[in-house]
Amino acid sequence: MREAARAGAQGGREAEISLLFGRWRPHPAAPGRKLRPEGSTGPKPPGRREGVRRDVCPRQMSAGSSSPQAEGAPPPTRCKFFSLTETPEDYTLMVDEEGFKELPPSEYLQVAEATWLVLNVSSHSGAATAVQAAGVTKIARSVITPLAEHHVSVLMLSTYQTDFILVREQDLSVVIHTLAQEFDIYREVGGEPVPVARDESSNGFPRAQHAGPSPTVHPVQSPQNRFCVLTLDPETLPAIATTLIDVLFYSHSAPKEAASGSPEPSSIPFFAFSLIEGYISIVMDAETQKKFPSDLLLTSSSGELWRMVRIGGQPLGFDECGIVAQIAGPLAAADISAYYISTFNFDHALVSTVDWGT
């Protein structure tokens, strides 16, 4: 699944580059900042498709924590962007505006003040149907590092299918001016991409002015968990719903202590589930995966496992710039593919166990 991102990082600039954006907001449940299995005959999981041209799309969303559903069958959701991540500190929920409206009021829900735009970079070939997401390794130099240099704070959400860059709506003018020379930029209106000219970037958005100190170098931890990155046919979601709820909310276990003298925990609880535009992505510990039916979860043919780098000794906040770039830049320089998941308190990078020594 990550072969495309790995190969793309070695190549030169694409023939044509573009960007698309839309809206959202982030929330957590606690204070802070926020393929196919071997032998399977099931459907091939949606993956990154080959292509040449790149573009980026933003959409609007929200982030926070959820509370119990009211009794009775709920009406069908209109939410198109849903992500729930469990960490040792809290749950981080990222939803679009429709999903945010559906959240019931709760004293346990802490909502980030800013509204965020979702940027998605993808590659296109001449064929209209061929699209390949570029991956966090490939976009490190072209998107993440330039935004950090212009003091734009970003969050990242990697899924099985693609990678999303989240920027505050107030920073949109800076984002467009920073990336316009490398990308064709589109805004999603009514589900359709509409071109945005560089001189239109301030139309309806305040022009942000940025100046700040160099980014802080944060401590990192490397728990001993091995993680799986999986997808699922949406039609089979009801078959694992009970297990999914149990793993997320009831089967909690305290982090295991490392060997004597080691500052790192041997493992931490971490589980990420997203349902975005009909595509499901799950990141879970390899031990947790054993609780699910093996014939329903789909992964890459290699079945590779991933190690985590957890960034931050204390909650990171939403204002600091350059946190993602500090991790993604060196990985890109070494041509190492990675997943990156930001949460309300900390950031998490996942690197293949094959590349872990590098």
C-alpha positions as CSV (number, residue, x, y, z in Angstrom):
1,M,0.0,0.0,0.0
2,R,2.8,2.4,0.8
3,E,5.0,1.3,-2.2
4,A,3.6,4.2,-4.3
5,A,4.6,6.8,-1.7
6,R,8.0,5.2,-1.3
7,A,8.7,5.2,-5.0
8,G,7.3,8.7,-5.5
9,A,9.7,10.2,-3.0
10,Q,12.6,9.2,-5.2
11,G,11.3,10.8,-8.3
12,G,11.5,14.4,-9.5
13,R,8.7,17.0,-9.6
14,E,5.4,15.9,-11.1
15,A,4.2,17.3,-14.4
16,E,1.3,19.2,-12.8
17,I,0.4,19.8,-9.2
18,S,-2.9,20.9,-7.5
19,L,-4.5,21.4,-4.2
20,L,-8.1,21.0,-2.9
21,F,-9.6,22.2,0.4
22,G,-12.7,22.0,2.6
23,R,-13.6,22.6,6.4
24,W,-13.6,20.8,9.8
25,R,-13.0,21.2,13.6
26,P,-11.0,19.0,16.1
27,H,-12.3,17.7,19.7
28,P,-11.0,15.4,22.5
29,A,-12.6,13.8,25.5
30,A,-10.1,15.1,27.9
31,P,-8.2,18.4,28.2
32,G,-5.2,19.0,26.0
33,R,-4.4,19.6,22.4
34,K,-5.6,18.6,20.7
35,L,-4.6,-6.2,0.3
36,R,-6.2,-8.4,1.2
37,P,-5.4,-11.0,3.9
38,E,-3.5,-14.1,2.8
39,G,-6.0,-16.6,1.4
40,S,-8.8,-14.1,1.3
41,T,-11.2,-14.1,-1.5
42,G,-12.9,-10.8,-0.4
43,P,-12.9,-7.5,-2.3
44,K,-9.6,-5.8,-2.9
45,P,-9.3,-2.9,-0.4
46,P,-9.3,0.6,-1.9
47,G,-5.8,1.8,-2.1
48,R,-3.5,4.4,-3.6
49,R,-3.9,4.3,-7.4
50,E,-1.1,5.1,-9.8
51,G,-0.9,8.5,-11.5
52,V,1.2,11.5,-12.4
53,R,-0.6,14.7,-11.7
54,R,-1.0,15.9,-8.1
55,D,-3.6,18.0,-6.5
56,V,-4.8,19.0,-3.1
57,C,-8.4,19.4,-1.8
58,P,-9.5,21.0,1.5
59,R,-12.8,20.4,3.3
60,Q,-14.1,21.8,6.6
61,M,-14.3,19.7,9.8
62,S,-14.4,19.7,13.6
63,A,-12.6,17.8,16.4
64,G,-13.6,16.8,19.9
65,S,-14.9,13.9,22.0
66,S,-18.2,12.0,21.8
67,S,-20.8,11.1,24.4
68,P,-23.3,8.2,24.6
69,Q,-26.1,8.0,21.9
70,A,-29.7,8.5,23.0
71,E,-31.9,5.4,23.0
72,G,-33.6,4.5,19.8
73,A,-32.4,4.2,16.3
74,P,-30.6,7.4,15.2
75,P,-31.4,9.0,11.8
76,P,-28.8,8.3,9.1
77,T,-25.8,10.5,9.6
78,R,-24.8,13.2,7.0
79,C,-21.2,13.2,8.3
80,K,-18.7,12.5,5.5
81,F,-15.5,12.9,7.6
82,F,-15.3,11.0,10.8
83,S,-12.1,10.1,12.7
84,L,-11.9,8.7,16.3
85,T,-8.5,8.1,17.9
86,E,-7.9,6.6,21.4
87,T,-4.6,7.4,23.2
88,P,-3.6,6.9,26.8
89,E,-4.8,10.4,27.6
90,D,-8.1,10.8,25.8
91,Y,-10.2,10.3,22.6
92,T,-9.7,12.7,19.8
93,L,-12.7,13.1,17.5
94,M,-12.4,14.9,14.1
95,V,-15.7,15.4,12.2
96,D,-17.0,17.7,9.5
97,E,-19.6,20.4,10.1
98,E,-22.6,18.0,9.7
99,G,-21.0,15.5,12.1
100,F,-20.4,18.3,14.6
101,K,-24.0,19.3,14.5
102,E,-25.0,15.7,15.4
103,L,-22.9,15.6,18.6
104,P,-25.1,15.9,21.7
105,P,-24.0,18.5,24.3
106,S,-21.6,17.1,26.9
107,E,-19.6,18.5,29.7
108,Y,-16.9,16.0,28.8
109,L,-16.5,17.4,25.3
110,Q,-13.7,19.9,24.9
111,V,-13.7,21.6,21.5
112,A,-10.8,23.3,19.8
113,E,-11.6,26.9,19.1
114,A,-10.4,27.1,15.5
115,T,-12.2,25.7,12.5
116,W,-9.8,23.7,10.3
117,L,-9.6,23.1,6.5
118,V,-8.7,19.7,5.2
119,L,-6.1,19.6,2.4
120,N,-5.6,16.4,0.4
121,V,-2.8,15.9,-2.1
122,S,-3.2,13.4,-4.8
123,S,-1.5,12.5,-8.1
124,H,-3.3,12.2,-11.5
125,S,-2.3,10.6,-14.7
126,G,-3.8,11.5,-18.1
127,A,-6.7,9.1,-17.3
128,A,-9.5,11.0,-15.5
129,T,-10.1,8.1,-13.2
130,A,-6.5,7.4,-12.1
131,V,-5.7,9.1,-8.8
132,Q,-2.8,8.4,-6.4
133,A,-2.4,10.0,-3.0
134,A,1.1,11.3,-2.6
135,G,1.7,10.1,1.0
136,V,3.3,12.0,3.9
137,T,6.8,11.2,2.8
138,K,6.3,12.7,-0.6
139,I,4.5,15.8,0.5
140,A,7.0,16.6,3.3
141,R,9.2,18.8,1.1
142,S,6.4,20.3,-1.1
143,V,3.8,21.0,1.5
144,I,4.7,20.4,5.1
145,T,8.1,22.0,5.2
146,P,7.0,25.2,3.3
147,L,4.0,25.7,5.6
148,A,6.3,25.3,8.6
149,E,8.7,27.9,7.2
150,H,5.7,30.3,6.8
151,H,4.6,29.6,10.4
152,V,1.5,27.7,9.6
153,S,0.4,25.2,12.2
154,V,-0.8,21.9,10.7
155,L,-2.3,18.7,12.0
156,M,-1.9,15.4,10.0
157,L,-4.3,12.5,9.6
158,S,-3.0,9.5,7.7
159,T,-5.4,6.7,6.7
160,Y,-5.1,3.5,4.8
161,Q,-6.1,5.3,1.6
162,T,-4.5,8.7,1.8
163,D,-3.1,11.5,3.9
164,F,-4.9,14.7,5.0
165,I,-3.2,17.9,6.1
166,L,-5.3,20.1,8.4
167,V,-4.8,23.9,8.5
168,R,-6.7,26.6,10.4
169,E,-9.2,28.5,8.3
170,Q,-7.6,31.7,9.4
171,D,-4.3,30.6,7.7
172,L,-5.9,29.9,4.3
173,S,-4.5,33.0,2.6
174,V,-1.0,32.1,3.8
175,V,-1.4,28.5,2.7
176,I,-2.5,29.5,-0.8
177,H,0.3,32.0,-1.3
178,T,2.8,29.5,0.0
179,L,1.7,26.6,-2.2
180,A,0.3,28.3,-5.3
181,Q,3.6,28.1,-7.3
182,E,3.7,24.3,-6.8
183,F,0.1,23.4,-6.8
184,D,-3.1,24.0,-8.8
185,I,-5.5,24.9,-5.9
186,Y,-9.2,24.0,-5.8
187,R,-11.9,24.6,-3.3
188,E,-14.6,22.0,-2.8
189,V,-18.1,23.6,-3.4
190,G,-21.1,21.3,-3.4
191,G,-18.9,18.3,-3.7
192,E,-17.1,19.6,-6.8
193,P,-13.6,21.1,-7.1
194,V,-13.6,24.8,-8.1
195,P,-10.3,26.4,-9.1
196,V,-8.9,29.1,-6.7
197,A,-6.7,31.8,-8.2
198,R,-3.8,33.0,-6.1
199,D,-5.2,36.6,-6.0
200,E,-8.5,35.2,-4.7
201,S,-7.0,33.7,-1.6
202,S,-8.0,36.6,0.6
203,N,-11.6,36.7,-0.8
204,G,-13.7,35.9,2.3
205,F,-10.7,34.9,4.4
206,P,-8.6,37.3,6.6
207,R,-5.0,37.6,5.5
208,A,-2.9,36.1,8.4
209,Q,0.4,37.6,9.5
210,H,2.9,35.3,11.0
211,A,6.1,35.6,12.8
212,G,7.5,33.4,15.5
213,P,10.4,31.6,17.1
214,S,12.0,28.5,15.7
215,P,10.0,25.3,16.6
216,T,10.7,23.5,19.8
217,V,12.4,20.2,19.6
218,H,10.1,17.9,21.5
219,P,11.0,14.7,23.2
220,V,9.8,11.4,21.6
221,Q,8.9,8.0,22.9
222,S,9.0,4.7,21.1
223,P,6.6,2.2,22.7
224,Q,7.2,-1.5,21.8
225,N,3.8,-2.1,20.2
226,R,3.6,-3.4,16.7
227,F,0.8,-1.8,14.8
228,C,-1.3,-2.8,11.8
229,V,-2.9,-0.5,9.3
230,L,-6.0,-2.0,7.9
231,T,-9.2,-1.3,5.9
232,L,-12.6,-2.9,5.7
233,D,-15.4,-3.2,3.2
234,P,-18.0,-0.8,4.6
235,E,-20.7,-3.4,4.0
236,T,-19.0,-5.7,6.6
237,L,-18.8,-3.0,9.3
238,P,-21.9,-4.3,11.2
239,A,-20.2,-7.6,11.6
240,I,-17.4,-6.1,13.7
241,A,-19.4,-3.3,15.3
242,T,-19.7,-5.0,18.7
243,T,-15.9,-5.8,18.8
244,L,-15.1,-2.3,17.7
245,I,-17.1,-0.7,20.5
246,D,-15.7,-3.1,23.0
247,V,-12.1,-2.4,22.0
248,L,-12.6,1.4,21.9
249,F,-14.6,1.9,25.1
250,Y,-14.5,-1.2,27.4
251,S,-11.5,-3.4,27.0
252,H,-9.0,-0.9,28.3
253,S,-5.7,-2.1,29.7
254,A,-3.0,0.0,31.4
255,P,0.2,0.6,29.5
256,K,2.7,-2.2,30.2
257,E,5.9,-1.2,32.0
258,A,9.2,-1.5,30.1
259,A,12.2,-3.4,31.4
260,S,13.9,-2.0,34.5
261,G,15.9,1.1,33.7
262,S,14.1,1.9,30.4
263,P,12.3,5.2,30.1
264,E,9.9,3.9,27.4
265,P,6.7,2.0,28.1
266,S,6.7,-1.5,26.5
267,S,3.3,-0.7,25.0
268,I,0.5,1.9,25.1
269,P,-3.2,1.9,24.2
270,F,-3.7,3.4,20.7
271,F,-6.6,2.8,18.3
272,A,-7.6,4.9,15.3
273,F,-10.8,4.5,13.3
274,S,-11.8,6.7,10.4
275,L,-14.7,6.6,8.0
276,I,-14.1,9.3,5.3
277,E,-16.2,9.6,2.1
278,G,-17.2,5.9,2.5
279,Y,-13.7,4.6,3.1
280,I,-12.7,2.9,6.3
281,S,-9.2,3.0,7.9
282,I,-8.1,1.3,11.1
283,V,-4.8,1.5,13.0
284,M,-4.5,-0.9,15.9
285,D,-2.0,-2.9,17.9
286,A,-1.2,-6.3,16.5
287,E,-2.5,-8.0,19.7
288,T,-5.8,-6.1,19.4
289,Q,-6.2,-7.3,15.8
290,K,-6.5,-10.8,17.1
291,K,-9.9,-9.9,18.6
292,F,-11.4,-9.2,15.1
293,P,-12.4,-11.8,12.4
294,S,-9.3,-12.2,10.3
295,D,-11.3,-12.7,7.1
296,L,-12.9,-9.2,7.2
297,L,-9.9,-7.0,7.9
298,L,-7.9,-6.1,4.7
299,T,-4.3,-5.1,4.6
300,S,-1.4,-4.9,2.2
301,S,-0.2,-8.2,0.7
302,S,3.1,-7.9,2.6
303,G,1.2,-7.7,6.0
304,E,3.9,-5.3,7.2
305,L,3.8,-4.1,10.8
306,W,4.6,-0.6,12.1
307,R,6.4,1.0,15.0
308,M,5.4,4.3,16.6
309,V,7.3,7.5,17.4
310,R,5.2,9.5,19.8
311,I,6.0,13.2,19.8
312,G,5.6,15.4,22.9
313,G,6.5,15.3,26.6
314,Q,3.5,17.5,27.4
315,P,0.4,18.6,25.4
316,L,1.6,20.3,22.3
317,G,-1.1,22.9,21.7
318,F,-2.5,24.0,18.4
319,D,-0.4,27.1,17.8
320,E,3.1,25.8,17.5
321,C,4.5,25.4,13.9
322,G,6.9,22.8,12.5
323,I,6.1,19.8,14.7
324,V,5.1,17.6,11.7
325,A,8.0,18.9,9.6
326,Q,10.5,17.9,12.3
327,I,9.5,14.3,11.8
328,A,8.3,14.1,8.2
329,G,11.4,16.0,6.8
330,P,14.1,13.6,8.0
331,L,11.9,10.6,7.1
332,A,11.5,12.0,3.6
333,A,15.2,12.6,3.3
334,A,15.8,9.0,4.1
335,D,13.0,7.9,1.7
336,I,11.1,6.3,4.6
337,S,7.4,6.0,4.2
338,A,5.3,6.8,7.2
339,Y,1.8,7.4,8.6
340,Y,1.3,10.4,10.8
341,I,-1.7,10.9,13.1
342,S,-2.1,14.1,15.2
343,T,-4.4,14.1,18.2
344,F,-5.6,16.6,20.7
345,N,-2.5,16.2,22.9
346,F,0.3,14.6,21.0
347,D,1.5,13.5,17.5
348,H,2.2,10.0,16.4
349,A,4.3,8.8,13.5
350,L,4.2,5.2,12.3
351,V,7.2,3.7,10.5
352,S,7.4,0.2,9.0
353,T,9.4,-2.3,11.1
354,V,11.5,-2.9,8.0
355,D,12.7,0.7,8.1
356,W,12.8,1.0,11.9
357,G,16.6,0.6,12.2
358,T,17.2,3.3,9.6
